[in-house]
Amino acid sequence: MDLQSSYEQTLHYLYERLPMFSRIGKAALKPNLDNTIKLCDACGNPQEKFKSIHIAGTNGKGSVSHMLSAVLQESGYKTGLYTSPHLVDFRERIRINGKPVSKEWVIDFVEKYKTQIEEVQPSFFEITVAMAFTAFAEEQVDIAVIETGLGGRLDSTNIITPVLSIITNISYDHTDLLGDTLGAIAAEKAGIIKQQVPVVVGQQHPETETVFFEHAIHKQTTVYYADAMWDLVRTGGNHTHQYYKAVNRAKREMEDISADLQGSYQYHNIKTVLAAIDILTAGGQWNIPFASTQRALSKVKKLTGLHGRWDILHHHPLMIADVGHNIAGITEVVSQWEKVNAESKHIVIGFVKDKDIDAVLNLLPKNDTYYFCNANIERALPASELKKKADAVGLNGNTYKSVADAVMSARNAVNQNDAVLITGSFFIVGEALEYLNVNNGMLFPTSLEDHH
């Protein structure tokens, strides 16, 4: 069997055999870390063989993970990066110095641990965590940036003891699992705070501050707020970069920053990254010159292959993809979209069922043309149901039988002075990118194929 066929067969085994949150929702989640501990034990406890940074939060954790990974790479550290979900190819989840693990590696891992997988019956996410940790240990990375999947306290990634924990922000998402107040959600995310490991919080909020403070005292550590450490002022931007003046509040020094991640919401994420680097370097174990940070932030996409964050796919007509998928995320996307000048505006959109869809639809602009669709997963809200809800709040558009159909119809409907936004979930953006074949289907730099 050729490599591609056995790779696809391996993925089919993982997707179909194991309960997967993106497919079935909360039935896939386990109420404890037992499975991850058993799996990692079978793999020789790889999580103990590398240093790590652990990142949780409602929004922004993907961008922060990629930016931080880029900065560490640019500073000369061999850096692992674990994020989820993937947009096009499963291997986007596990990268080393920005490059995904090879297809052979994925096939070999599943083959090698099939007995344990059958015994433990892990969820899809639990096995990918064990996989990532094993890859990082084998590759002897200097440090790995690990993004939580959902929550923090019971997230499968939470078996690591990092050198730094980061909580980007807290807003409403997955309330059926994490709680329906900001305090309750914060308590779940604060579960990643470890004994004497410093924690950086990206955005302050009166309802969550005491939660983090109490957790930190309990764990004999300190909470650092990015807002208190850095001021950031956007000074301009073009279609490839945003420009900022960054002021280090303690040193009273001003620096220039150019960021290749578009989207006004990156303002908070950049501050979080700058604060995290300050805390890392303060300990003396990490050497991260500010010039490396500046270089890295200007080319995150190139260094780590990040996509789907206010991602400009085409210029005339303007076509943008953004994975915003909850109230806070869509609020940011809409505020950015309102600044776009275009003769007419078109939005390709779809959601998964477990979001507060009515609240999100109320945020969307009434004058745009909508293309309602659903991703090819069980958890997707059917396009017909989405259209009913959208009709009720006065949004106009048609339903399409697939994301590809919706994108194609939008492309055919626009002229070069119009704009198209693709948003609503990771899965919508992923299928759209696959259909549009961005970077000839390669969403990341050349992989580690020859590496193993």
Buried (B, 14 or more C-beta within 10 A) or exposed (E): EEEEEBBBEBBEBBBEBBBBBBBBBEEBBBEEBEBBBBBBEBBEBBBEBBBBBBBBBBBBBBBBBBBBBBBBBBBEBBBBBBBBBBBBBBBBBBBBBBBBBBBBBBBEBBEEBEEBBEEBEBBBBBBBBBBBBBBBBBBEBBBBBBBBBBBBBBBBBBBBBBBBBBBBBBBBBBBEBBBEEBBBBBBBBBBBBBEEBBBBBBBBBEEBBEBBBEBBEEBEBBBBBBBEBBBBEBEEBEEEBBBBEBBBEEEEEEBEBBBBBBBBBBBBBBBBBBBBBBBBBEEEEBEBEBEBBBBBBBBBBEBBBBBBBBBEBBEEBBBBBBBBBBBBBBBBBBEBBEEEEBEBBBBBBBBBEBBBBEEBBBEBEEEBBBBBBBBEBEBBBBBEBBBEBBEEEEBEBEBBEBBBBBBBBBBEBBEEEBBBBBBBBBBBBBBBBBBBEBBEEBBBBEBBBEEE
